[in-house]
């Protein structure tokens, strides 16, 4: 199985008997496309699988066959023929990440608001990486995982920097979505607007961890914007059982993440503020959610209505 995002891919074998093997993490830039990536993995491992599940950073089940943030196309029957597969299952990468939540133990979760109180129902998983992923876990038996493209909702914020983001973003792209802001490139863009400095996302994270005032100001603004989006998404999905934050960008920002700013923006929803303050917020630290979630799905422990099966 493989979890293929915009920047990196994670690959691992899984079986019901042995579970998930240690994942291999590779850079997508090192390959021309999905066939080359998977073929190289098969050849290096010396054991060619015949059944594959791919968690892909793109909508599944529609006409689009290209990663949202990379010019890689996925034509299922071409992949099956080129790699001589018996079957191929495709799911959305963040739906797979959401499915992986139920594999976690308490030691994998950091609670951001310990005084919260979960109410049984829907859970929400979201996180900024190359893009902004969002998916929901609907209480059912087994749980249903709903993929979402909520990150592509039009950006709208009450923050001081919002007007400048919208003005510059429209000049660049014609439209500004939340994903343009809440992703790796987004935090670099935000830092450039606030400080006048061009820095890579990982360098901003390191600078903030080391106490750099400008980087801390950027991380604070990013935390507030993420809180605004997460609160809106929580209302949209009625995610009263909890919101789980993950993604590569947040892993780097965790030491300097402005939790009070995030929580204040999350709950600043007028008549629904009191109810949102009770929603548990968790940070998921350093776990291969997509691969574990794909295995969870193949084992029949959850359902994904948008999954695509090919043979």
Secondary structure, 3 states (H helix, E strand, C coil): CEEECCCEEEECCEECCCEECCCEEEEHHHCCCHHHHHHHHHHHHCCCCCEEEEEECCCCCCCCCECCCCCCECCHHHHHHHHCCCEEEEEEHHHHHHHHHHHCCHHHEEECCCCCCCCCCCEEEEEECCCEEEEEEECCCCEEEEEECHHHCECCCCCCCHHHHHHHHHHHHCCCEHHHHCCHHHHHHHHHHHHCCCCCHHHHHHHHHCCCHHHHHHHHHHHHHHHHHHHHHHHHHCCCCEEEECCHHHHHHHHHCCHHHHHHHHHCCHHHHHHHHCCCEEEECCCCHHHHHHHHHHCCCEECCCCEEEC
